[in-house]
Amino acid sequence: MRIQRNPVQVFIRNAIRLVIAVPLWLWVALPDFVAILGKSTLDVNVAGSLGAGVVKSIIILWVANIVAKMFYILPQWERLVLLRLGKSVGARGPGLFVIPPFIFSVARILDVRITTYEVKATKTLTRDNIPVDVTAAVELEVEDPEKAAIDVQDYWKTTEWVSMEALKSTIGGNDLKPLLSETDRIAADLKAGIDAAAKDYGVNVRAVRITDVGTPPTLV
């Protein structure tokens, strides 16, 4: 899932950049540029002063950017998975966090809100060899952010794939009549199958609902 840009975090980081960069530039780099004024363009010291001022400015911006990126502000629905020298040290959030650079790094920021997606199996044969189109809605949430970030590359796509395979398997294991009349039981079996696999990715499947079962027009 795509995490939206956090405007509060962006504002805080930009403010920190200005607070650090402006005073340092006025103190360290500005004298080199001031020294150029009044000197002849042929003066050999002009190039040296200009180069020193540019290098100092770049270093100041680099330092200000590193310090600003240490600050993370997570809203209530986000969790941050933290690494120390490449090894996971758990999830953090919500709130304000200062993460030192170089030793610590962020593996991923996850949205843990409940979300729903739709899976559809088309022209799938039932146990009595009737092709049907079945649509199901799957409601899930990230239960273990560390697992969702570390143990699987993309928990969202992987869970969708598991849901599709479980839906096809459920259709193939039932006749058409139960699919039409026992949707609650079918949905419960489907939920159990998806949830058993999704737990390995830190995902909790809250509910599964069969929203539509399409049968061939000739059969109808």
Beta strands, then each sheet from edge to edge (+ up, - down):
strand 1: 71-74
strand 2: 78-84
strand 3: 87-92
strand 4: 95-98
strand 5: 104-111
strand 6: 115-125
strand 7: 131-142
strand 8: 203-214
sheet 1: 1+ 4-
sheet 2: 3+ 2- 5+
sheet 3: 6+ 7- 8+
end
